Amino acid sequence: MIAVAADMERETMPDLMDLLSLLPKIIPMECMESGFVQRALFGLVLLAPMAACMGVQVVNFRMAFFADAISHSAFAGVAIGLLFAANPHWTMLVLGLLVGLSIMAVQRRSSLSSDTVIGVFFSAVIAFGLTVVSHYKNVARDVNQFLYGGITTIDTTELWELMALFVVLMAFQVWGYNRMLYIGMNPSLAQVHRVRVAIYQYLYAALLALVVIFSVWAVGVLLVTAMLIVPAASARNFSRTAGGMVWWAMAISVFSAVAGLLISTQPWADTATGATVILIAFLCFLISAGVAYLRGDSSR
C-alpha cells in the first residue's frame, strides 16, 4: 500500500525533468545538454534571488558577521554528519538553524554587544568542527567539498527543497519587508508601533540560516558570505531607494550565478563554479562603484 501511494504521489507531482529539459532550448550551449549542469543552473536561479534579498538586509542591518557565523557552523554540521554516518546536508541545516536562533535569543536577552555574542558562537562552532576533523582523519577528507562548494552535485530532491524555501522566503519578504526595514532602523520604535519585533527577528534569523546553509552547498563555506554581500553592495551603488536595491541585488545575483556556472563549465575555463560566480559578482561591484563615482555618490 505504501509503495502504491508513493507511486501515485509521484504521478501527481509535476515532473521536474520536463522543466529542466527546456533549459538547453533557452540557453543553446553544449554544456546545457548535461543533466548535472541543468540541475545546477536551476538551483542557482532559485538560490541567487534568495541570497540577494537576504543579503540586502544583511548589509543594511550590518549582519555580515552573523551570516559568517552561520556559514561556519556548516563546517561543524558536516563534521557531525560524517562522524555519525548521517546525511551532512541535514546536519548542516539543523545546526545552522540552532546557531542562528541561539545567537538571536542571546542577543535579545544579553547586555553584550551583538558582535561579542556572534563572536562567541563563531568561535565555538569553528573550534568544535576543527576538534572533530582533527581527531577523525577520515572525516577531514570528506569535509573539503563543503569548503569549496559543489552546486553541480545537486539532485532533484534538493531542488524541491530549494523551491519550497523560495516560496516561503519570498512570501516572508512580500509580507514583512517594510516591517523588517522598520525594525532595522529602530527596533524600539517599531515595538511601540505594534510591530512584533521578536517574531520577525526570529523568522529572519531562521530564514537567513537556511539560505546560508543552502549557499554553502553552492559556493562553499569560504565564499558564502560573499554571495550575500557582494550583490547587495553592488545594488547599493546602483540604486537610490530601498526597494530598488532589492531588485538590483536580485538581478546582479542571478546574472552572476548564471554567467559563473556557464563559464566554469567551459573546457577552456574548467574552474570552480562557486569561485567563478563570486568573481563575476565582484566585476559587477567594480562596475557599480565606477557608476557611483561618476554619479557623484562616492561619499555614500
C-alpha positions in Angstrom: 0.0 0.0 0.0 2.8 2.4 0.9 4.6 1.7 -2.4 1.3 2.3 -4.4 0.7 5.6 -2.5 4.3 6.7 -3.3 3.8 5.9 -6.9 0.5 7.8 -7.0 2.2 10.8 -5.3 5.0 10.8 -7.9 2.4 10.7 -10.7 0.5 13.7 -9.3 3.7 15.8 -8.8 4.9 17.8 -11.7 7.9 16.2 -13.4 10.9 18.4 -12.7 12.9 16.8 -15.5 10.4 18.2 -18.1 11.2 21.7 -16.8 14.9 21.1 -16.8 14.8 19.7 -20.4 13.7 23.2 -21.5 16.9 24.9 -20.3 19.0 23.8 -23.4 16.4 25.5 -25.6 16.6 28.7 -23.6 20.4 28.6 -23.4 21.6 26.8 -26.5 25.1 25.9 -25.3 26.8 22.4 -25.4 27.3 22.3 -21.6 23.5 22.6 -21.1 23.0 19.2 -22.5 24.4 17.7 -19.3 21.8 16.9 -16.6 24.0 18.0 -13.8 24.5 21.4 -15.4 20.8 21.8 -15.9 20.2 20.9 -12.2 22.9 23.3 -11.1 21.6 26.1 -13.2 18.0 25.7 -11.9 19.3 25.5 -8.3 21.4 28.7 -8.7 18.4 30.5 -10.3 16.4 29.7 -7.2 19.2 30.4 -4.7 20.6 33.6 -6.2 17.5 35.8 -5.6 17.0 34.4 -2.1 20.6 35.2 -1.2 20.2 38.7 -2.8 17.1 39.5 -0.8 18.6 38.4 2.5 21.9 40.0 1.5 20.3 43.4 1.2 19.1 43.1 4.8 22.4 41.7 5.9 24.1 44.8 4.5 21.5 47.3 5.8 21.4 45.8 9.2 25.2 45.2 9.4 24.8 41.5 10.0 27.6 40.2 7.8 29.3 38.7 10.9 26.1 36.9 11.8 25.9 35.3 8.4 29.6 34.4 8.6 29.0 32.6 11.9 26.1 30.6 10.5 28.2 29.6 7.4 31.0 28.3 9.6 28.5 26.3 11.6 28.0 24.4 8.4 31.6 23.2 8.9 30.7 21.7 12.3 27.4 20.3 10.9 29.3 18.5 8.1 31.7 17.0 10.7 28.8 15.8 12.8 27.0 14.2 9.9 30.1 12.4 8.6 31.0 11.3 12.2 27.6 9.7 12.9 27.0 8.5 9.3 24.1 10.9 8.8 23.3 13.0 5.8 25.6 16.0 6.1 23.1 18.2 4.4 20.5 17.7 7.1 23.0 18.1 10.0 24.2 21.3 8.4 20.6 22.6 8.2 19.8 21.6 11.8 23.0 23.0 13.3 22.7 26.2 11.2 19.2 26.8 12.4 20.2 26.2 16.0 23.1 28.5 15.8 21.1 31.3 14.1 18.2 31.1 16.6 20.6 30.8 19.6 22.5 33.9 18.5 19.3 35.9 18.2 18.0 34.6 21.5 21.2 35.5 23.4 21.4 38.9 21.6 17.9 39.8 22.8 18.5 38.7 26.4 22.0 39.8 27.0 23.7 43.2 27.6 26.6 42.1 25.5 27.1 43.7 22.1 25.9 41.8 19.0 29.4 41.4 17.7 30.5 39.9 21.0 27.7 37.3 21.1 28.2 36.4 17.5 32.0 36.1 18.1 31.4 33.6 20.9 29.2 31.3 18.8 31.5 31.7 15.8 34.5 30.6 17.9 32.6 27.7 19.4 31.4 26.2 16.1 34.8 26.6 14.5 36.5 25.0 17.4 34.1 22.1 17.5 34.4 21.4 13.8 38.2 21.5 14.0 38.2 19.2 17.0 36.2 16.6 15.2 38.1 16.9 12.0 41.5 16.7 13.7 40.5 13.6 15.7 38.9 11.7 12.9 41.2 11.8 9.9 38.8 10.1 7.6 36.3 13.0 8.2 38.8 15.6 7.1 39.0 14.2 3.5 35.2 14.5 3.0 34.9 18.0 4.5 36.9 19.6 1.7 34.0 19.5 -0.8 31.9 21.7 1.6 34.7 24.2 1.9 34.6 24.9 -1.8 31.0 24.1 -2.7 29.5 21.7 -5.1 26.4 23.0 -6.8 27.0 20.7 -9.8 26.2 17.7 -7.5 22.7 19.0 -6.5 20.0 16.4 -7.1 16.2 16.8 -7.7 15.3 16.3 -4.1 17.4 19.2 -3.1 15.9 21.2 -5.9 12.4 20.6 -4.4 13.7 21.7 -1.1 15.1 24.9 -2.7 11.7 25.6 -4.3 9.9 25.2 -1.0 12.3 27.6 0.7 12.0 30.0 -2.2 8.2 30.2 -1.8 8.4 30.6 2.0 11.2 33.2 1.8 9.5 35.3 -0.9 6.2 35.2 1.0 8.0 36.5 4.1 9.7 39.3 2.1 6.5 40.4 0.5 4.6 40.3 3.8 7.3 41.6 6.1 9.8 43.7 4.1 8.7 47.1 5.4 8.4 45.8 8.9 11.9 44.4 8.8 13.1 47.8 7.4 11.4 49.5 10.3 13.0 47.1 12.8 16.4 47.6 11.3 16.2 51.3 11.7 14.8 51.4 15.2 13.6 48.2 17.0 12.2 50.2 20.0 10.1 52.5 17.8 8.9 49.5 15.8 7.8 47.8 19.0 5.9 51.0 20.0 4.0 50.9 16.7 2.9 47.3 17.4 5.4 45.5 15.2 6.1 42.1 16.7 9.8 42.6 16.7 10.8 39.3 18.3 8.8 37.2 15.9 10.2 39.0 12.9 13.8 38.8 14.2 13.5 35.0 14.9 11.9 34.4 11.5 14.6 36.4 9.8 17.3 34.6 11.6 15.8 31.2 10.7 15.4 32.0 7.1 18.9 33.6 6.8 20.3 30.4 8.4 18.6 28.2 5.8 19.7 30.4 2.9 23.3 30.5 4.2 23.4 26.7 4.5 22.0 26.2 1.0 24.5 28.7 -0.3 27.3 26.6 1.3 26.3 23.8 -0.9 26.6 26.1 -3.9 29.8 28.1 -3.2 31.3 26.6 -0.1 31.9 27.9 3.4 34.8 30.1 2.3 32.6 32.2 -0.1 29.1 32.0 1.2 29.2 35.5 2.9 30.4 37.0 -0.4 27.3 35.5 -2.2 25.2 37.5 0.3 27.1 40.8 0.5 28.7 41.4 -3.0 25.4 41.7 -5.0 23.9 43.8 -2.2 26.9 46.1 -2.1 26.7 46.5 -5.9 23.0 47.2 -5.7 23.6 49.9 -3.2 25.8 51.7 -5.6 23.3 51.4 -8.5 20.1 52.1 -6.5 18.8 55.2 -4.8 15.9 53.6 -3.0 15.5 50.6 -0.6 13.1 48.8 -2.9 15.3 49.4 -5.9 18.3 48.0 -4.0 16.4 44.7 -3.7 15.7 44.4 -7.4 19.2 45.4 -8.4 20.7 42.9 -6.0 18.5 40.1 -7.4 19.4 40.9 -11.0 23.1 41.1 -10.2 23.0 37.9 -8.2 21.1 35.9 -10.9 23.3 37.2 -13.6 26.5 36.3 -11.7 25.2 32.9 -10.9 24.2 32.0 -14.4 27.3 33.5 -16.0 29.6 31.9 -13.4 28.1 28.5 -14.0 28.3 28.7 -17.8 31.9 30.0 -17.7 33.1 27.4 -15.2 31.7 24.5 -17.3 33.6 25.5 -20.4 36.6 23.3 -21.3 38.8 26.4 -21.7 38.0 27.5 -18.1 37.3 24.4 -16.0 37.2 26.4 -12.8 35.3 26.0 -9.5 31.7 27.2 -10.1 31.3 28.9 -6.7 34.5 30.9 -7.1 33.6 31.9 -10.7 30.2 33.1 -9.5 31.7 35.3 -6.9 34.3 36.7 -9.3 31.5 37.7 -11.8 29.7 39.4 -8.9 32.9 41.2 -7.9 33.2 42.5 -11.5 29.6 43.8 -11.2 30.6 45.5 -8.0 33.6 47.3 -9.7 31.2 48.5 -12.4 28.7 49.7 -9.8 31.5 51.5 -7.9 32.5 53.3 -11.1 28.9 54.3 -11.8 28.5 55.6 -8.3 31.7 57.6 -8.6 30.7 59.2 -11.9 27.3 60.0 -10.5 29.0 61.7 -7.5 27.9 59.2 -4.9 31.4 58.3 -3.7 30.7 59.6 -0.2 27.8 57.2 0.3 
